[in-house]
Amino acid sequence: MIGADSIVKCLEEEGVDVVFGYPGVAICPFYNSILNSDIKTVLIRTEQNAAHAASGLARVTGKTGVCAVTSGPGATNVITGIATAFADSIPLIVITGQVNSSLLGSDVFQEADITGAVESFVKYSYLVRDADDIPRIFKEAFHLAGTGRKGPVLIDIPIDIQNAPTARFKYPETISMRTYKPTVKGHAVQIQKAVKALNHAKRPIICAGGGVHLAGACDILRKFSEKYSIPTVHTMMGKGALPSAYKLNYGMVGNNGKPYANRAMNESDLLIMVGARVADRAISQPDIIFDNKTLVHIDVDPAEIGKNAKATIPIVGDADSILNEMYDGEILCDTSEWIETLEEYRKTMYPKRNPNPKYVDPCEFIRRLTEKMEDDSIYVADVGQNQIWSCSNAVVKNGQFLTSGGMGTMGYSIPAAMGAKYACPDKQVVAVCGDGSFQMSLMELATMRQHNIQGKIIVMNNGYLGMVREYQHYTYKDHYSVVDISGSPDLSKIAEAYGFKYLCLENMDNCNEVIDDFLDSSDSVLLELNIDPMDLVK
């Protein structure tokens, strides 16, 4: 048995089904050994997307995603995918091949200090020096990635270590890391303080962040909100924690959120932030918003509490555990008058749009699309105007809404949807992107074709890098610079080249029929939408 065999055995012990990656000489021993395993491999077309695909799988299964790439440019290419996962706390194991350990530091062919390069956006990284350490390292890595505040862990393995003979394989049954003891159960006294504060509140509200999904706390969040009639809002990453149609869900907050959701949060007297970082896109002026109100901040990462806003009642721990304890508390607050006020805001503060009838209205299209999608479907939004239109208008039932929130990585949707569809082949998975972000990942249509992964892709085509153009519209008074993407390919020919069915929607006249054709087709489909180049998210 050699080190590469040991790596594969570790993945088997962790129940890994698939590895997304791209081979090279420095990772070839691993890819040779994996042929003797039932673990599947998916050859992506660029390394960044290996991490995105593993991220999509992780987010829909709750398991830790795995990708493996070679040294040098393979490792540096995957960095953006690692940073994207880190920003949204997605559990990943990233395996990188490395040059011979005796040559480290001598600048040989395809050597890169990848552990140093990713230091600021991994939970931890390992450079394996001894093949006998592989079982312990992988056990620790999976534990780190999937517990506490989840995130990516990188394991860099020189080729000579992969080829080195090892002693008898023994995978640790348990793990104990002296310096890593994440808090799961919230402090009882702090929880009682939060319950007491709720009893005195007249206008309480819950703000759900992405941590609610990561903790598997969506069900208890709804039960808690329902039991005590507490209105809820959510951040971008918290979308889907509650169904869009849930009566106490008042939508997304932040710069691009619902006006009535922001007003609800501003006017509350007690705000329960659950699994949210209080980041700038959700709350741009925390000192003003949190003034004169009680802030209960629940987060598994103690570093997030107090970082951007001073919490009145900080509670460190797992959202599912804490909400379950609060659910069993004695809470008697009366929110009926508060809810009446919020309902009035919802009716009177709905944003008005005047779309150009010559084009597809992206907001109305997304509403119709998601209303027709299956109950447990998965919607993957890219970054740009399409993301904001999606966040504001997508109807989430009992499925999931995925996007790159913290890093805002263009090109995320197609590989993430590919990973999600691979993990959940029986679920409806749709990727929505702009014509700019589509061209960052269109090569993965080949991966879908090769591995028989159904792709349902929507491209909002407006001929611009729309979000930047919109910023330049407001900031530089229509003085546009480097946002015109004329010269983009004919998408009908792209679809044909990759074996996708092609559909096009010019305006809203036959919108429902095209959506039905798109969703009902058993083939992979590329749907192009003709979007007004001057349309705005605001």
NORMO-V378073 format. One record per residue. N is the residue number from 1. RES is the residue in three letters. SS is DSSP state (@ for helix, = for strand, . for the rest). PHI is phi in degrees with one decimal (NA if undefined). Layout:
BEGIN
((N	RES	SS	PHI) (N	RES	SS	PHI))
END
This chain:
BEGIN
((1	MET	.	NA) (2	ILE	=	-116.5) (3	GLY	@	-57.2) (4	ALA	@	-61.7) (5	ASP	@	-62.4) (6	SER	@	-63.9) (7	ILE	@	-59.6) (8	VAL	@	-63.2) (9	LYS	@	-61.6) (10	CYS	@	-61.6) (11	LEU	@	-63.9) (12	GLU	@	-62.7) (13	GLU	@	-61.3) (14	GLU	.	-87.9) (15	GLY	.	74.0) (16	VAL	.	-72.7) (17	ASP	.	-99.1) (18	VAL	=	-148.7) (19	VAL	=	-122.5) (20	PHE	=	-93.8) (21	GLY	=	-176.3) (22	TYR	=	-147.1) (23	PRO	.	-82.3) (24	GLY	.	-165.8) (25	VAL	@	-55.3) (26	ALA	@	-71.1) (27	ILE	@	-117.0) (28	CYS	@	-61.7) (29	PRO	@	-57.5) (30	PHE	@	-63.3) (31	TYR	@	-69.2) (32	ASN	@	-72.5) (33	SER	@	-68.4) (34	ILE	@	-69.5) (35	LEU	@	-63.5) (36	ASN	@	-90.4) (37	SER	.	-117.5) (38	ASP	.	-84.0) (39	ILE	.	-67.4) (40	LYS	=	-82.8) (41	THR	=	-123.2) (42	VAL	=	-121.0) (43	LEU	=	-82.3) (44	ILE	.	-82.6) (45	ARG	.	-104.7) (46	THR	.	-155.5) (47	GLU	@	-61.3) (48	GLN	@	-52.1) (49	ASN	@	-74.1) (50	ALA	@	-64.0) (51	ALA	@	-68.2) (52	HIS	@	-63.2) (53	ALA	@	-65.2) (54	ALA	@	-63.7) (55	SER	@	-64.8) (56	GLY	@	-59.1) (57	LEU	@	-62.2) (58	ALA	@	-61.8) (59	ARG	@	-72.8) (60	VAL	@	-93.8) (61	THR	@	-107.3) (62	GLY	.	81.0) (63	LYS	.	-90.7) (64	THR	.	-85.9) (65	GLY	=	-78.7) (66	VAL	=	-132.1) (67	CYS	=	-137.3) (68	ALA	=	-144.1) (69	VAL	=	-135.1) (70	THR	.	-88.6) (71	SER	.	-79.8) (72	GLY	.	58.9) (73	PRO	@	-64.6) (74	GLY	@	-62.2) (75	ALA	@	-69.8) (76	THR	@	-68.9) (77	ASN	@	-64.8) (78	VAL	.	-80.0) (79	ILE	@	-58.3) (80	THR	@	-61.1) (81	GLY	@	-65.8) (82	ILE	@	-65.5) (83	ALA	@	-61.3) (84	THR	@	-64.1) (85	ALA	@	-66.4) (86	PHE	@	-62.6) (87	ALA	@	-63.8) (88	ASP	.	-107.6) (89	SER	.	58.8) (90	ILE	.	-99.2) (91	PRO	.	-75.5) (92	LEU	=	-136.8) (93	ILE	=	-110.6) (94	VAL	=	-109.4) (95	ILE	=	-99.6) (96	THR	=	-121.3) (97	GLY	=	-73.2) (98	GLN	=	-142.4) (99	VAL	.	-65.5) (100	ASN	.	-51.7) (101	SER	@	-60.8) (102	SER	@	-71.4) (103	LEU	@	-103.0) (104	LEU	.	-57.9) (105	GLY	.	90.1) (106	SER	.	-104.5) (107	ASP	.	59.4) (108	VAL	.	-77.2) (109	PHE	.	-55.1) (110	GLN	.	58.8) (111	GLU	.	-96.6) (112	ALA	.	-145.7) (113	ASP	.	-78.1) (114	ILE	@	-72.4) (115	THR	@	-64.2) (116	GLY	@	-71.6) (117	ALA	@	-66.0) (118	VAL	.	-99.0) (119	GLU	@	-54.1) (120	SER	@	-82.4) (121	PHE	@	-140.8) (122	VAL	.	-130.6) (123	LYS	.	-69.4) (124	TYR	=	-167.3) (125	SER	=	-138.4) (126	TYR	=	-124.5) (127	LEU	=	-113.0) (128	VAL	=	-76.2) (129	ARG	.	-108.2) (130	ASP	.	-141.2) (131	ALA	@	-59.9) (132	ASP	@	-70.4) (133	ASP	@	-85.2) (134	ILE	@	-57.7) (135	PRO	@	-58.6) (136	ARG	@	-63.5) (137	ILE	@	-61.9) (138	PHE	@	-68.3) (139	LYS	@	-61.8) (140	GLU	@	-64.3) (141	ALA	@	-62.7) (142	PHE	@	-65.1) (143	HIS	@	-64.1) (144	LEU	@	-64.4) (145	ALA	@	-64.6) (146	GLY	@	-103.6) (147	THR	.	-127.5) (148	GLY	.	58.9) (149	ARG	.	-79.0) (150	LYS	.	-67.0) (151	GLY	.	173.7) (152	PRO	=	-81.9) (153	VAL	=	-125.8) (154	LEU	=	-105.2) (155	ILE	=	-123.5) (156	ASP	=	-99.1) (157	ILE	=	-128.6) (158	PRO	=	-58.4) (159	ILE	@	-63.1) (160	ASP	@	-70.0) (161	ILE	@	-72.1) (162	GLN	@	-65.1) (163	ASN	@	-91.3) (164	ALA	.	-73.2) (165	PRO	=	-67.7) (166	THR	.	-123.1) (167	ALA	.	-73.0) (168	ARG	.	-54.8) (169	PHE	.	-70.7) (170	LYS	.	-141.6) (171	TYR	.	-87.5) (172	PRO	.	-59.3) (173	GLU	.	-78.3) (174	THR	.	-132.6) (175	ILE	.	-138.5) (176	SER	.	-139.3) (177	MET	.	-112.0) (178	ARG	.	-57.3) (179	THR	.	-95.9) (180	TYR	.	-130.7) (181	LYS	.	-135.6) (182	PRO	.	-64.7) (183	THR	.	-81.8) (184	VAL	.	-107.7) (185	LYS	.	-83.7) (186	GLY	.	-69.4) (187	HIS	.	-67.7) (188	ALA	@	-58.2) (189	VAL	@	-65.6) (190	GLN	@	-66.6) (191	ILE	@	-63.6) (192	GLN	@	-64.6) (193	LYS	@	-62.4) (194	ALA	@	-66.1) (195	VAL	@	-62.5) (196	LYS	@	-62.8) (197	ALA	@	-63.2) (198	LEU	@	-62.8) (199	ASN	@	-64.8) (200	HIS	@	-97.8) (201	ALA	.	-80.5) (202	LYS	.	-105.3) (203	ARG	.	-133.5) (204	PRO	=	-78.3) (205	ILE	=	-150.8) (206	ILE	=	-107.1) (207	CYS	=	-112.7) (208	ALA	=	-94.0) (209	GLY	.	-107.7) (210	GLY	@	-62.2) (211	GLY	@	-62.4) (212	VAL	@	-65.1) (213	HIS	@	-64.2) (214	LEU	@	-63.0) (215	ALA	.	-87.2) (216	GLY	.	63.7) (217	ALA	.	-104.1) (218	CYS	@	-62.8) (219	ASP	@	-65.0) (220	ILE	@	-70.0) (221	LEU	@	-60.8) (222	ARG	@	-66.3) (223	LYS	@	-61.8) (224	PHE	@	-65.7) (225	SER	@	-61.7) (226	GLU	@	-69.1) (227	LYS	@	-61.0) (228	TYR	@	-109.5) (229	SER	.	52.8) (230	ILE	.	-102.1) (231	PRO	=	-62.4) (232	THR	=	-131.2) (233	VAL	=	-131.1) (234	HIS	=	-147.7) (235	THR	.	-82.1) (236	MET	.	-58.2) (237	MET	.	-73.7) (238	GLY	.	-89.3) (239	LYS	.	-60.3) (240	GLY	.	94.0) (241	ALA	.	-62.1) (242	LEU	.	-127.6) (243	PRO	.	-57.6) (244	SER	.	-58.2) (245	ALA	.	-84.7) (246	TYR	.	-59.7) (247	LYS	.	-59.7) (248	LEU	.	-99.3) (249	ASN	=	-94.2) (250	TYR	=	-104.4) (251	GLY	=	91.4) (252	MET	=	-83.2) (253	VAL	.	-99.8) (254	GLY	.	114.6) (255	ASN	.	-55.7) (256	ASN	.	-113.4) (257	GLY	.	-86.9) (258	LYS	.	-73.3) (259	PRO	@	-57.5) (260	TYR	@	-73.6) (261	ALA	@	-69.5) (262	ASN	@	-63.9) (263	ARG	@	-66.1) (264	ALA	@	-60.6) (265	MET	@	-68.3) (266	ASN	@	-62.9) (267	GLU	@	-91.5) (268	SER	.	-68.7) (269	ASP	.	-103.1) (270	LEU	=	-142.9) (271	LEU	=	-118.8) (272	ILE	=	-103.8) (273	MET	=	-90.7) (274	VAL	=	-118.4) (275	GLY	.	63.1) (276	ALA	.	-126.6) (277	ARG	.	-88.6) (278	VAL	.	57.3) (279	ALA	.	-83.3) (280	ASP	.	-65.6) (281	ARG	.	-69.9) (282	ALA	.	-89.0) (283	ILE	.	-139.1) (284	SER	.	-79.7) (285	GLN	.	-130.8) (286	PRO	@	-59.3) (287	ASP	@	-62.4) (288	ILE	@	-77.5) (289	ILE	@	-66.0) (290	PHE	.	-89.3) (291	ASP	.	-67.8) (292	ASN	.	63.3) (293	LYS	.	-144.7) (294	THR	=	-86.0) (295	LEU	=	-109.1) (296	VAL	=	-99.6) (297	HIS	=	-112.3) (298	ILE	=	-108.2) (299	ASP	=	-156.7) (300	VAL	.	-74.8) (301	ASP	.	-100.9) (302	PRO	.	-62.0) (303	ALA	.	-68.3) (304	GLU	.	-80.5) (305	ILE	.	-79.3) (306	GLY	.	90.2) (307	LYS	.	-68.9) (308	ASN	.	-112.2) (309	ALA	.	-156.2) (310	LYS	.	-78.4) (311	ALA	.	-85.0) (312	THR	.	-71.1) (313	ILE	=	-129.1) (314	PRO	=	-80.5) (315	ILE	=	-132.6) (316	VAL	=	-91.7) (317	GLY	.	154.7) (318	ASP	.	-73.9) (319	ALA	@	-60.0) (320	ASP	@	-63.3) (321	SER	@	-63.8) (322	ILE	@	-68.1) (323	LEU	@	-64.7) (324	ASN	@	-63.6) (325	GLU	@	-67.9) (326	MET	@	-67.6) (327	TYR	@	-59.8) (328	ASP	.	-85.9) (329	GLY	.	-77.4) (330	GLU	.	-98.7) (331	ILE	.	-117.5) (332	LEU	.	-124.9) (333	CYS	.	-69.5) (334	ASP	.	-106.1) (335	THR	.	-109.8) (336	SER	@	-59.5) (337	GLU	@	-67.1) (338	TRP	@	-62.0) (339	ILE	@	-66.1) (340	GLU	@	-59.7) (341	THR	@	-62.8) (342	LEU	@	-67.1) (343	GLU	@	-64.7) (344	GLU	@	-66.2) (345	TYR	@	-61.3) (346	ARG	@	-61.5) (347	LYS	@	-75.1) (348	THR	@	-100.6) (349	MET	.	-111.9) (350	TYR	.	-74.9) (351	PRO	.	-64.6) (352	LYS	.	-101.8) (353	ARG	.	-125.4) (354	ASN	.	-126.9) (355	PRO	.	-69.3) (356	ASN	.	-75.5) (357	PRO	.	-66.1) (358	LYS	.	-75.5) (359	TYR	.	-123.3) (360	VAL	=	-77.9) (361	ASP	.	-82.5) (362	PRO	@	-61.8) (363	CYS	@	-67.2) (364	GLU	@	-67.3) (365	PHE	@	-59.8) (366	ILE	@	-63.2) (367	ARG	@	-60.2) (368	ARG	@	-65.4) (369	LEU	@	-57.9) (370	THR	@	-72.9) (371	GLU	@	-67.2) (372	LYS	@	-86.2) (373	MET	.	-69.3) (374	GLU	.	-66.5) (375	ASP	.	-57.6) (376	ASP	.	-106.1) (377	SER	.	-69.9) (378	ILE	=	-120.8) (379	TYR	=	-108.2) (380	VAL	=	-117.1) (381	ALA	=	-97.0) (382	ASP	.	-86.1) (383	VAL	.	-121.7) (384	GLY	.	124.7) (385	GLN	@	-58.4) (386	ASN	@	-58.7) (387	GLN	@	-66.6) (388	ILE	@	-68.4) (389	TRP	@	-60.1) (390	SER	@	-67.5) (391	CYS	@	-60.1) (392	SER	@	-81.1) (393	ASN	@	-125.0) (394	ALA	.	-67.2) (395	VAL	.	-93.7) (396	VAL	.	-98.9) (397	LYS	.	-95.2) (398	ASN	.	-117.5) (399	GLY	.	-103.0) (400	GLN	=	-135.6) (401	PHE	=	-122.2) (402	LEU	=	-114.3) (403	THR	.	-162.8) (404	SER	.	-94.2) (405	GLY	.	-91.9) (406	GLY	.	-68.9) (407	MET	.	-95.0) (408	GLY	.	62.7) (409	THR	.	-92.0) (410	MET	.	-64.8) (411	GLY	.	90.2) (412	TYR	@	-73.1) (413	SER	@	-65.6) (414	ILE	@	-67.4) (415	PRO	@	-65.5) (416	ALA	@	-65.7) (417	ALA	@	-64.7) (418	MET	@	-62.4) (419	GLY	@	-64.2) (420	ALA	@	-65.4) (421	LYS	@	-69.1) (422	TYR	@	-61.1) (423	ALA	@	-74.7) (424	CYS	.	-129.5) (425	PRO	.	-63.5) (426	ASP	.	-90.1) (427	LYS	.	-97.2) (428	GLN	.	-79.8) (429	VAL	=	-124.5) (430	VAL	=	-126.3) (431	ALA	=	-104.1) (432	VAL	=	-121.6) (433	CYS	=	-144.9) (434	GLY	=	-90.1) (435	ASP	@	-69.5) (436	GLY	@	-73.9) (437	SER	@	-68.3) (438	PHE	@	-58.4) (439	GLN	@	-73.7) (440	MET	@	-81.4) (441	SER	@	-137.0) (442	LEU	.	-62.3) (443	MET	.	-63.4) (444	GLU	@	-75.9) (445	LEU	@	-61.2) (446	ALA	@	-66.9) (447	THR	@	-62.4) (448	MET	@	-60.2) (449	ARG	@	-64.6) (450	GLN	@	-62.3) (451	HIS	.	-100.7) (452	ASN	.	56.6) (453	ILE	.	-101.2) (454	GLN	.	-64.4) (455	GLY	.	-114.0) (456	LYS	=	-118.5) (457	ILE	=	-122.0) (458	ILE	=	-114.5) (459	VAL	=	-114.0) (460	MET	=	-86.1) (461	ASN	=	-101.4) (462	ASN	.	-124.4) (463	GLY	.	75.3) (464	TYR	=	-136.3) (465	LEU	.	-79.5) (466	GLY	@	-62.2) (467	MET	@	-69.4) (468	VAL	@	-71.2) (469	ARG	@	-58.9) (470	GLU	@	-65.1) (471	TYR	@	-62.0) (472	GLN	@	-68.3) (473	HIS	@	-60.4) (474	TYR	@	-79.4) (475	THR	@	-84.2) (476	TYR	.	-114.4) (477	LYS	.	53.8) (478	ASP	.	65.4) (479	HIS	.	-90.8) (480	TYR	.	-86.3) (481	SER	.	-139.1) (482	VAL	.	57.4) (483	VAL	.	-123.3) (484	ASP	=	-80.3) (485	ILE	.	-108.2) (486	SER	.	-56.9) (487	GLY	.	98.3) (488	SER	.	-64.3) (489	PRO	.	-72.7) (490	ASP	.	-71.1) (491	LEU	@	-68.3) (492	SER	@	-65.6) (493	LYS	@	-76.9) (494	ILE	@	-60.5) (495	ALA	@	-59.8) (496	GLU	@	-62.3) (497	ALA	@	-62.1) (498	TYR	.	-100.8) (499	GLY	.	77.2) (500	PHE	.	-95.9) (501	LYS	=	-72.1) (502	TYR	=	-112.3) (503	LEU	=	-129.9) (504	CYS	=	-138.7) (505	LEU	=	-121.6) (506	GLU	.	-83.7) (507	ASN	.	-151.8) (508	MET	.	-86.6) (509	ASP	.	-58.9) (510	ASN	.	-118.2) (511	CYS	@	-58.3) (512	ASN	@	-62.6) (513	GLU	@	-64.8) (514	VAL	@	-66.7) (515	ILE	@	-60.5) (516	ASP	@	-60.6) (517	ASP	@	-62.1) (518	PHE	@	-62.6) (519	LEU	@	-75.8) (520	ASP	@	-82.8) (521	SER	.	-66.5) (522	SER	.	-83.7) (523	ASP	.	-87.0) (524	SER	.	-71.5) (525	VAL	=	-133.3) (526	LEU	=	-113.9) (527	LEU	=	-110.1) (528	GLU	=	-100.6) (529	LEU	=	-108.0) (530	ASN	=	-87.3) (531	ILE	=	-104.6) (532	ASP	.	-57.8) (533	PRO	.	-58.3) (534	MET	.	-100.6) (535	ASP	.	-66.6) (536	LEU	.	-125.0) (537	VAL	.	-82.2) (538	LYS	.	-119.6))
END
